[in-house]
Every structure is written in C-alpha cells, then in structure tokens.
Amino acid sequence: MSIWKFFLGSKKYENTEKQELAHLNVVQDAMVKAMAAVAFADGKVDNDEIKRMGQIYNKVTGNHVESSAIRAGIQIALDNKEPIETSLSKISNDLEPTDKANIIHAGALIALANGVFDDSEKSTLRQAANAMGVGPESFNRIIDRAKNPN
C-alpha cells in the first residue's frame, strides 16, 4: 500500500468519526431538550430530575452525558424559549428512525419517573413526535415500551 492510499484511508476514517461525533451531539441535544420539555410540562425541574435525565440518556443510548451538559441544554432551551416541536422539526431530517424513537422513549421515561404520566407530559411528547414525523402508532408503541419495559 502506498503512503498516499494510507493517508486517504486515514482521512476517510477521520471524517467518518467527526460525522459520527457530530451526529451524537445532535441526538444528545435533542434528547436533553425533549426530556427537559417533558420535565417542565409540570412546571418545574429539580436536581433529582436532572440526575434522572443523565441516567435515562445513558440507559437509552449507551453513551454517557454529564449533568453539566444536561443543565446547559436546559438553560439553552429556557433562554431560547423555542418550543420543543420547533427545535425537533429543524433537525428531524438529521435523525435516524432509531434516534427519534430513543428521544421519545427518553421523554416518556422522564415523564414516568415520578409514577405519573399526566396529560401535559403526554401532549408535550406527542408534539415532539409529530415534529419528528413519528406517527401515532409508533408513538403509542414507544410509550407502551416505556410503561412496560419487560
């Protein structure tokens, strides 16, 4: 193998890795915003919910997110005052179907964390799903999976 082919191969890997990391950042941002929107649906987000968001993100994606990133994402969402459906519709084309399902699933898990899945939380999640093009049948299956993990 020539040096030139080796260089091109390494460059291709480097670009793929950058794309994957950028994609992970988009998914993390969307998931944090969705969980924050659901958590805020009842009017407040406490430190326990922030901790749970990190645990849920880790469980759903298999990746780690720092609580500082969650707090930053929440603060950005608050400062921006952009509805979750607007945020998610902007990036919907950048998300894989699995990403969309995971975002809804994480939102459902944060809603169910206190044992109550109220109408405001469900409405917020439904708006998020609609913004990403997740249909009602898929939405209901994702919610059922969150309610009955076994």
Buried (B, 14 or more C-beta within 10 A) or exposed (E): EEEEEEEEEEEEEEEEEEEEEEBBEBBBBBBBBBBBBBBBBBEEBEEEBBEBBBBBBEEBBEEEBEEEBBBEBBEBBEEEEBBBBEBBBEBBEEBEEEBBBBBBBBBBBBBBBBEEBEEBBBEBBBBBBBBBBBEEEBBEBBBEBBEEEE
